[in-house]
């Protein structure tokens, strides 16, 4: 995935926190991108297993914003946590 934004302002594993962060950034007109990664995936062959069974896999969500918006985004995210 090509990351058009440069600064990682938050990384969360809870989908409820992810939703709150998306909401607060959108409400404040801060453009962002989100990258999701499996935390428990050990290698490429595990990805075939992930879709077929519930083996306790967990996602982490990484939020990226433009460098000029990073300070404001961090401030807003910290105010809701």
Beta strands, then each sheet from edge to edge (+ up, - down):
strand 1: 7-12
strand 2: 32-38
strand 3: 59-65
sheet 1: 1+ 3- 2+
end
